[in-house]
Amino acid sequence: MGSHTQSENSEPEAATSSKRRRKRRFGLALALAGALVEALAIRRRGYGVAGNVVVRCREGHLFTTLWIPGGSLKSVRLGWARFQRCPVGRHWSLVVPVARDDLNDYERRSALEHHDVRIP
């Protein structure tokens, strides 16, 4: 009778473990799909897909930041924009990517001269 109880208990545990794995896989797939959608949207709008991207804060300052689709190490993602520190005005602000083709030479140089905090 004791062995019968053990087998009954192990089946629900195995089912629960399988459900957890499926939920994790679904969450991972959802996160990857979100990163892919963001990367495609960025590319379609003419911005760099990842790496050092020129961004503009709400006050109009231009600077370069590390932009990783689907991830954020030093900012808070808010849809298309991110909330992070502007190194030019030394304030916190929403920033959005800017297509380098939309900038003149002076703006492009200025953005490249100002980079936010680098990640080691």
C-alpha positions in Angstrom: 0.0 0.0 0.0 2.9 2.4 0.8 4.4 1.9 -2.7 1.0 2.6 -4.3 1.0 6.0 -2.5 4.5 6.8 -3.7 3.6 6.2 -7.4 0.5 8.3 -7.1 2.5 11.2 -5.6 5.3 11.0 -8.2 3.0 11.3 -11.1 1.6 14.7 -10.1 5.1 15.9 -9.3 6.3 14.9 -12.8 3.3 16.6 -14.3 4.0 19.8 -12.3 7.7 19.7 -13.3 6.7 19.3 -16.9 4.3 22.3 -16.7 7.0 24.4 -15.2 9.4 23.6 -18.0 6.7 24.4 -20.6 6.0 27.7 -18.9 9.7 28.6 -18.8 10.1 27.7 -22.5 7.0 29.7 -23.4 8.4 32.7 -21.4 11.7 32.4 -23.1 10.1 32.1 -26.6 8.0 35.2 -25.8 11.0 37.2 -24.7 13.0 36.2 -27.9 10.0 37.0 -30.1 9.8 40.5 -28.4 13.5 41.1 -29.0 13.1 40.1 -32.6 10.1 42.4 -33.1 12.0 45.3 -31.5 15.1 44.6 -33.7 13.0 44.4 -36.9 11.2 47.7 -35.9 14.5 49.4 -35.2 16.0 48.3 -38.5 12.8 49.2 -40.5 12.9 52.7 -39.1 16.5 53.1 -40.2 18.3 52.9 -36.9 21.1 50.6 -35.8 19.8 47.3 -34.7 22.1 46.9 -31.7 25.3 48.1 -30.3 26.2 51.8 -30.1 23.1 53.8 -31.2 22.6 57.5 -31.3 19.7 58.6 -29.1 18.0 61.9 -28.3 16.7 62.8 -24.8 13.5 64.9 -24.2 15.6 68.0 -23.9 17.1 67.4 -27.4 20.6 66.3 -26.3 22.2 63.7 -28.6 24.5 61.0 -27.3 25.5 57.4 -28.0 24.4 54.5 -25.9 24.5 50.7 -25.9 21.2 49.5 -27.3 20.3 45.8 -27.0 17.0 44.8 -28.4 14.9 43.0 -25.8 17.3 43.8 -23.0 18.4 46.7 -20.9 21.3 46.9 -18.5 21.4 50.5 -17.5 18.0 51.9 -18.4 14.3 51.1 -18.0 12.5 50.0 -21.1 9.2 51.8 -21.8 8.1 50.5 -25.2 10.0 52.3 -27.9 11.7 54.7 -25.5 14.0 54.1 -22.6 14.4 56.0 -19.3 18.1 56.6 -18.6 20.6 59.1 -17.6 21.6 61.7 -20.2 25.4 62.4 -20.0 25.1 65.7 -21.9 22.6 67.4 -19.6 23.3 65.2 -16.6 19.7 64.4 -16.0 17.3 61.5 -16.2 15.1 61.4 -19.3 13.2 59.3 -21.8 15.5 58.7 -24.8 14.6 57.4 -28.3 16.9 56.2 -31.1 17.8 58.6 -33.9 18.7 57.6 -37.4 22.2 58.8 -38.2 21.1 59.8 -41.7 18.8 62.4 -40.1 21.7 64.1 -38.4 24.0 66.7 -39.8 27.8 66.3 -39.5 28.0 68.4 -36.3 25.2 66.5 -34.6 26.7 63.2 -35.5 30.1 64.2 -34.2 28.6 65.5 -31.0 26.6 62.3 -30.4 29.7 60.2 -30.9 31.7 62.4 -28.5 29.1 61.9 -25.7 28.6 58.4 -24.6 26.7 57.2 -21.5 28.2 55.0 -18.9 30.1 52.1 -20.4 29.6 48.6 -19.2 32.8 46.8 -18.4 
